[in-house]
Amino acid sequence: FSFRKLWAFTGPGFLMSIAYLDPGNIESDLQSGAVAGFKLLWVLMLATIIGLLLQRLAARLGVVTGLHLAEVCNRQYQKVPRIILWLMVELAIIGSDMQEVIGSAIAINLLSVGKIPLWGGVLITIADTFVFLFLDKYGLRKLEAFFGFLITIMALTFGYEYITVKPNQEKLLKGLFIPYCQNCGTRQLEQAVGIVGAVIMPHNMYLHSALVKSRQVNRANKKEVREANKYFFIESCIALFVSFIINIFVVTVFAEAFFEKTNADVNEVCVNTSSPHSSLFPNNNETLEVDIYKGGVVLGCYFGPAALYIWAIGILAAGQSSTMTGTYSGQFVMEGFLNLRWSRFARVLLTRSIAITPTLFVAIFQDVEHLTGMNDFLNVLMSLQLPFALIPILTFTSLPSVMNDFANGLFWKISGGMLILLICSINMYFVVAYVISLNHMALYIGAAILSVIYLSFVAYLV
């Protein structure tokens, strides 16, 4: 083992780990803490470990073949399923980008004390495009360093909230290592499913398999390939451990401070601290419901304005970094599936326009307090796209014709298949629960028809 070699291979895993820290994940974390306290921490840990195992497969594919997942799909699938697969992955990237734009816009709104409206924040995030292109021009290592800086900001800001709130360490450890949820009902179960959906992102498999290609490896030399696989896996472990700790900060802060709180409890504290946002919480005994925006406001009411602004800075860092990795994913996916060599500027402009247009409409016609519904819909959308990354990655890493001596053994094939079946089943439950909550017969019929088409395509991939 050599730290020098590990440093040479460090970078792709940290870029990949950003997807585990995007605004959708942060929202899932805080809701998990507010709804179930410390009881679902073990689900978060399990989801992160499953994510790590799947990322390992993605990295191995890139290292061994010298091709990323989209390029392998291009070679292995017929034209029609290949185009359908590309459209599904693009849909996941756009959905993720919309969440990140909304997260950044909410952070800008909080930092400006509400002076910059949500639509203004959405327009400001267009500047991400130019920041990304500017950094990209100076090479991947500079970009990796910038992402490291943003992860550090997240660790410091959410770590500050953790130190301020001082969660109960005994409950934290119990929640992490005892896989049980006492007195949990439907809300807690749906939250557990939401955690898995938020943590494991479909486009991240495509991204990681492409990022590892940035390191020179002599693929004719099995020893070098094996060594690269080892160091990329160690780096992924470190990167996902860091992201896991940041996620724990968020869950435990809201578990300690706001679990089983009512709107009336929060309203009283906000009124006493002369918060301009106290009207957000009606004076009733309903259980407190929080999202990224309300979460920041509640922290401000209980722990002072500094907690609110530091929270907003963390959310902004999460939104900015995950937006850029989404752009990278989109570029690799388009190049791989369609053999299109667009300029970075054209590619970034297209994805950003597609993501920003519907987001801008939502921002204009919805106020900042009512965006949770859209986030729920986007989580469902991305959950549906998961099989279109997980099935191909397991299939191709199991084929000796693709991976040669590095193909998955029987243990990986069986456990990988079971993992993917479990994740897809969990996510289908999440989707069914979401459709039922819409409470409209026409939507039920539409969802049933789409389900048949969707499941047919998944069966084809299997």
TARA-V601099 format. One record per pair of residues at least 4 apart in sequence whose ideal C-beta (glycine too) atoms are under 8 Angstrom apart, sorted by the first residue. I is the first residue (numbers start at 0). J is the second residue. Records with the same first field share a line. If there is no record, write none. Layout:
BEGIN
I: J ; J
END
This chain:
BEGIN
0: 5
1: 5
2: 6
3: 7
4: 8 ; 226 ; 230
5: 9 ; 230 ; 233 ; 234
7: 214 ; 230
8: 214 ; 227 ; 230 ; 231 ; 234
9: 13 ; 143 ; 234
10: 14 ; 139 ; 140 ; 143 ; 210 ; 213 ; 234
11: 15 ; 58 ; 143 ; 207 ; 210 ; 211 ; 213 ; 214 ; 231 ; 234
12: 16 ; 54 ; 58 ; 207 ; 231 ; 234 ; 235 ; 237 ; 238 ; 239
13: 17 ; 143 ; 146 ; 147 ; 150 ; 234 ; 238 ; 241
14: 142 ; 143 ; 146 ; 206 ; 210 ; 324 ; 327
15: 54 ; 203 ; 206 ; 207 ; 210 ; 235 ; 238 ; 324
16: 20 ; 150 ; 235 ; 238 ; 239 ; 241 ; 242
17: 21 ; 146 ; 149 ; 150 ; 242 ; 320 ; 321 ; 323 ; 324
18: 24 ; 95 ; 200 ; 202 ; 203 ; 206 ; 321 ; 324
19: 24 ; 47 ; 50 ; 198 ; 200 ; 239 ; 242 ; 243 ; 246
20: 24 ; 25 ; 150 ; 153 ; 242 ; 245 ; 246 ; 317 ; 320 ; 321
21: 25 ; 95 ; 98 ; 99 ; 102 ; 200 ; 317 ; 318 ; 321
22: 26 ; 98 ; 99 ; 101 ; 102 ; 103 ; 105 ; 291 ; 314 ; 317 ; 318 ; 321
23: 27 ; 95 ; 98 ; 99 ; 102 ; 197 ; 374 ; 377 ; 378 ; 381
24: 28 ; 197 ; 198 ; 246 ; 317
25: 29 ; 102 ; 246 ; 249 ; 291 ; 313 ; 314 ; 317
26: 30 ; 102 ; 197 ; 290 ; 291 ; 294 ; 371 ; 374
27: 31 ; 190 ; 193 ; 194 ; 196 ; 197 ; 198 ; 378
28: 32 ; 43 ; 194 ; 246 ; 249 ; 250 ; 253
29: 33 ; 249 ; 250 ; 252 ; 253 ; 289 ; 290 ; 291 ; 294
30: 34 ; 190 ; 193 ; 253 ; 288 ; 289 ; 290
31: 35 ; 39 ; 42 ; 43 ; 190 ; 191 ; 193 ; 194 ; 250 ; 253 ; 254
32: 36 ; 37 ; 249 ; 250 ; 251 ; 252 ; 253 ; 254 ; 255 ; 257 ; 258
33: 253 ; 254 ; 257 ; 258 ; 260 ; 287 ; 288 ; 289
34: 186 ; 187 ; 190 ; 258
35: 39 ; 180 ; 183 ; 187 ; 190 ; 191 ; 254 ; 258
36: 170 ; 174 ; 254 ; 258 ; 259
37: 166 ; 167 ; 170 ; 171 ; 173 ; 174 ; 250 ; 251 ; 254 ; 258
38: 174 ; 179 ; 180 ; 181 ; 183 ; 187
39: 43 ; 174 ; 180 ; 187 ; 190 ; 191 ; 194 ; 250
40: 44 ; 171 ; 174 ; 175 ; 247 ; 250 ; 251
41: 45 ; 174 ; 175 ; 176 ; 177 ; 178
42: 46 ; 191 ; 194 ; 195
43: 47 ; 194 ; 198 ; 243 ; 246 ; 247 ; 250
44: 48 ; 175 ; 243
45: 49 ; 178
46: 50 ; 194 ; 195 ; 198 ; 199
47: 51 ; 198 ; 239 ; 242 ; 243 ; 246
48: 52
49: 53 ; 195 ; 199 ; 418 ; 422
50: 54 ; 198 ; 199 ; 239
51: 55 ; 235 ; 236 ; 239
52: 56 ; 415 ; 418
53: 57 ; 199 ; 204 ; 389 ; 392 ; 418
54: 58 ; 203 ; 204 ; 207 ; 235 ; 239
55: 59 ; 232 ; 235
56: 60 ; 204 ; 392 ; 393 ; 396 ; 407 ; 411 ; 415
57: 61 ; 68 ; 203 ; 204 ; 205 ; 207 ; 208 ; 392
58: 62 ; 207 ; 208 ; 211 ; 228 ; 231 ; 232 ; 235
59: 63 ; 228 ; 396 ; 402 ; 405
60: 64 ; 66 ; 67 ; 68 ; 71 ; 208 ; 392 ; 395 ; 396 ; 401 ; 402
61: 65 ; 66 ; 67 ; 68 ; 207 ; 208 ; 209 ; 210 ; 211 ; 212
62: 211 ; 216 ; 224 ; 227 ; 228 ; 231
63: 218 ; 224 ; 228 ; 402 ; 403 ; 405
64: 71 ; 218 ; 401 ; 402
65: 212 ; 218
66: 70 ; 71 ; 74 ; 335
67: 71 ; 205 ; 208 ; 209 ; 212 ; 331 ; 335
68: 72 ; 204 ; 205 ; 208 ; 209 ; 335 ; 388 ; 391 ; 392 ; 395
69: 73 ; 85 ; 88 ; 205 ; 209 ; 331 ; 332 ; 334 ; 335 ; 336
70: 74 ; 334 ; 335
71: 75 ; 335 ; 391 ; 395 ; 401
72: 76 ; 81 ; 84 ; 335 ; 336 ; 391
73: 81 ; 335 ; 336 ; 337 ; 338
75: 395 ; 401
76: 80 ; 81 ; 84
77: 81
78: 82
79: 83
80: 84 ; 456 ; 459 ; 460
81: 85 ; 336
82: 86 ; 336
83: 87 ; 456
84: 88 ; 336 ; 387 ; 391 ; 460
85: 89 ; 332 ; 333 ; 336 ; 337
86: 90
87: 91 ; 384 ; 387
88: 92 ; 201 ; 202 ; 205 ; 332 ; 336 ; 384 ; 387 ; 388
89: 93 ; 329 ; 332 ; 333
90: 94 ; 380 ; 384
91: 95 ; 200 ; 201 ; 202 ; 380 ; 381 ; 384 ; 387 ; 388
92: 96 ; 202 ; 325 ; 328 ; 329 ; 332 ; 350
93: 97 ; 350 ; 353 ; 354
94: 98 ; 377 ; 380 ; 381 ; 384
95: 99 ; 200 ; 202 ; 321 ; 325 ; 377 ; 381
96: 100 ; 322 ; 325 ; 326 ; 329 ; 350 ; 351 ; 353 ; 354
97: 101 ; 354 ; 357 ; 358 ; 373 ; 377
98: 102 ; 374 ; 377
99: 103 ; 317 ; 318 ; 321 ; 322 ; 325
100: 104 ; 121 ; 124 ; 318 ; 322 ; 354 ; 355 ; 358
101: 105 ; 121 ; 358 ; 361 ; 362 ; 370 ; 373 ; 374
102: 106 ; 291 ; 314 ; 317 ; 318 ; 321
103: 107 ; 120 ; 123 ; 124 ; 127 ; 314 ; 315 ; 318 ; 319 ; 322
104: 108 ; 117 ; 118 ; 119 ; 120 ; 121 ; 123 ; 124 ; 358 ; 362
105: 109 ; 117 ; 120 ; 291 ; 292 ; 295 ; 314 ; 367 ; 370
106: 110 ; 120 ; 291 ; 311 ; 312 ; 314 ; 315 ; 318
107: 111 ; 115 ; 119 ; 120 ; 123 ; 124 ; 315
108: 113 ; 115 ; 116 ; 117 ; 120 ; 292 ; 367
109: 113 ; 292 ; 295 ; 296 ; 307 ; 308 ; 310 ; 311 ; 314
110: 308 ; 311 ; 312 ; 315
111: 115
112: 275
113: 275
115: 119 ; 120 ; 123
116: 120 ; 362 ; 367
117: 121 ; 362 ; 365 ; 366 ; 367 ; 370
118: 122 ; 359 ; 362 ; 363
119: 123
120: 124 ; 362
121: 355 ; 358 ; 359 ; 362
122: 359
124: 318 ; 322 ; 355
125: 351 ; 355
126: 130
127: 131 ; 319 ; 322 ; 323 ; 351
128: 132 ; 326 ; 347 ; 348 ; 351
129: 133
130: 134 ; 319 ; 323
131: 135 ; 322 ; 323 ; 326 ; 347
132: 136 ; 343 ; 344 ; 347
133: 137
134: 141 ; 142 ; 145
135: 139 ; 142 ; 343
137: 141 ; 142
138: 142
139: 143 ; 213
140: 144
141: 145
142: 146 ; 323
143: 147
144: 148
145: 149
146: 150 ; 320 ; 323 ; 324
147: 151
148: 152
149: 153 ; 316 ; 317 ; 319 ; 320
150: 154 ; 241 ; 242 ; 245 ; 316 ; 320
151: 155
152: 156 ; 312 ; 313 ; 316
153: 157 ; 245 ; 313 ; 316 ; 317 ; 320
154: 158 ; 241 ; 244 ; 245
155: 159
156: 160 ; 309 ; 310 ; 312 ; 313 ; 316
157: 161 ; 245 ; 248 ; 249 ; 252 ; 310 ; 313
158: 162 ; 245 ; 248
159: 163 ; 306 ; 309
160: 164 ; 248 ; 249 ; 252 ; 298 ; 302 ; 306 ; 309 ; 310 ; 313
161: 166 ; 248 ; 251 ; 252
163: 302 ; 306
164: 251 ; 252 ; 255 ; 256 ; 302
165: 255
166: 170 ; 171 ; 251 ; 252 ; 254 ; 255
167: 171 ; 255
168: 172
169: 173
170: 174 ; 254
171: 175 ; 247 ; 251
172: 176
173: 177
174: 254
175: 247
180: 187 ; 191
183: 187 ; 188
184: 188
185: 189 ; 432
186: 190
187: 191
188: 192
189: 193 ; 429 ; 432
190: 194
191: 195
192: 196 ; 425 ; 426 ; 428 ; 429 ; 432
193: 197 ; 378 ; 429
194: 198
195: 199 ; 422 ; 425 ; 426
196: 378 ; 379 ; 381 ; 382 ; 385 ; 425 ; 426 ; 429
197: 378
199: 203 ; 385 ; 422
200: 381
201: 205 ; 381 ; 384 ; 385 ; 387 ; 388 ; 389
202: 206 ; 325 ; 328 ; 329 ; 332 ; 384 ; 388
203: 207 ; 328 ; 388
204: 208 ; 388 ; 389 ; 392
205: 209 ; 328 ; 331 ; 332 ; 335 ; 388
206: 210 ; 324 ; 327 ; 328 ; 331
207: 211 ; 235
208: 212 ; 392
209: 327 ; 331 ; 335
210: 327
211: 227 ; 231
214: 227
216: 223 ; 224 ; 227
217: 223 ; 224
218: 223 ; 224
220: 224
221: 225 ; 404
222: 226
223: 227
224: 228 ; 405
225: 229
226: 230
227: 231
228: 232 ; 405
229: 233
230: 234
231: 235
232: 236
233: 237
234: 238
235: 239
236: 240
237: 241
238: 242
239: 243
240: 244
241: 245
242: 246
243: 247
244: 248
245: 249
246: 250
247: 251
248: 252
249: 253
250: 254
251: 255
252: 256 ; 298
253: 257 ; 258 ; 289 ; 294
254: 258
256: 260 ; 297 ; 298 ; 301 ; 302
257: 265 ; 287 ; 289 ; 297
259: 286
260: 264 ; 265 ; 286 ; 287
261: 265 ; 283 ; 284 ; 285 ; 286 ; 287
262: 266 ; 280 ; 281 ; 282 ; 283 ; 284 ; 285 ; 286 ; 287
263: 267 ; 280 ; 282 ; 283 ; 284
264: 268 ; 287
265: 269 ; 280 ; 287 ; 297 ; 300
266: 270 ; 277 ; 280 ; 281 ; 282
267: 271
268: 272 ; 300 ; 301
269: 274 ; 276 ; 277 ; 279 ; 280 ; 296 ; 297 ; 300
270: 274 ; 277
272: 300
274: 296 ; 299 ; 300
276: 296 ; 299 ; 300
277: 300
279: 293 ; 296 ; 368
280: 287 ; 293
281: 285
287: 297
288: 293 ; 371
289: 293 ; 294 ; 297
290: 294 ; 370 ; 371 ; 374
291: 295 ; 314
292: 296 ; 367 ; 368 ; 370
293: 297 ; 368
294: 298 ; 310
295: 299 ; 307 ; 310 ; 311 ; 314
296: 300 ; 307
297: 301
298: 302 ; 306 ; 307 ; 310
299: 303 ; 304 ; 306 ; 307 ; 310
301: 306
302: 306
303: 307
304: 308
305: 309
306: 310
307: 311
308: 312
309: 313
310: 314
311: 315
312: 316
313: 317
314: 318
315: 319
316: 320
317: 321
318: 322
319: 323
320: 324
321: 325
322: 326
323: 327
324: 328
325: 329 ; 350
326: 330 ; 346 ; 347 ; 350 ; 351
327: 331
328: 332
329: 333 ; 346 ; 350
330: 334 ; 341 ; 343 ; 346 ; 347
331: 335
332: 336
333: 337 ; 339 ; 341 ; 346
334: 338 ; 339 ; 340 ; 341
341: 345 ; 346 ; 349
342: 346
343: 347
344: 348
345: 349
346: 350
347: 351
348: 352
349: 353
350: 354
351: 355
352: 356
354: 358
355: 359
356: 360
357: 361
358: 362
359: 363
360: 364
361: 365 ; 370 ; 373
365: 369 ; 370 ; 373
370: 374
371: 375
372: 376
373: 377
374: 378
375: 379 ; 433
376: 380 ; 433
377: 381
378: 382 ; 429
379: 383 ; 429 ; 430 ; 433
380: 384
381: 385
382: 426 ; 429 ; 430
383: 426 ; 430 ; 453
384: 388
385: 389 ; 422 ; 423 ; 426
386: 390 ; 419 ; 423 ; 457 ; 460
387: 391 ; 460
388: 392
389: 393 ; 419 ; 422 ; 423
390: 394 ; 419 ; 457 ; 460 ; 461
391: 395 ; 460
392: 396
393: 397 ; 407 ; 412 ; 415 ; 416 ; 419
394: 398 ; 460
395: 401 ; 402
396: 401 ; 402 ; 406 ; 407 ; 411
397: 402 ; 406 ; 407 ; 411 ; 412 ; 415
398: 402 ; 406
399: 403 ; 404 ; 406
401: 406
402: 406 ; 407
407: 411 ; 412 ; 415
408: 412
409: 413
410: 414
411: 415
412: 416
413: 417
414: 418
415: 419
416: 420
417: 421
418: 422
419: 423
420: 424
421: 425
422: 426
423: 427 ; 457
424: 428
425: 429
426: 430
427: 431
428: 432
429: 433
430: 434
431: 435
432: 436
433: 437
434: 442 ; 443 ; 446
437: 442
439: 443
440: 444
441: 445
442: 446
443: 447
444: 448
445: 449
446: 450
447: 451
448: 452
449: 453
450: 454
451: 455
452: 456
453: 457
454: 458
455: 459
456: 460
457: 461
END
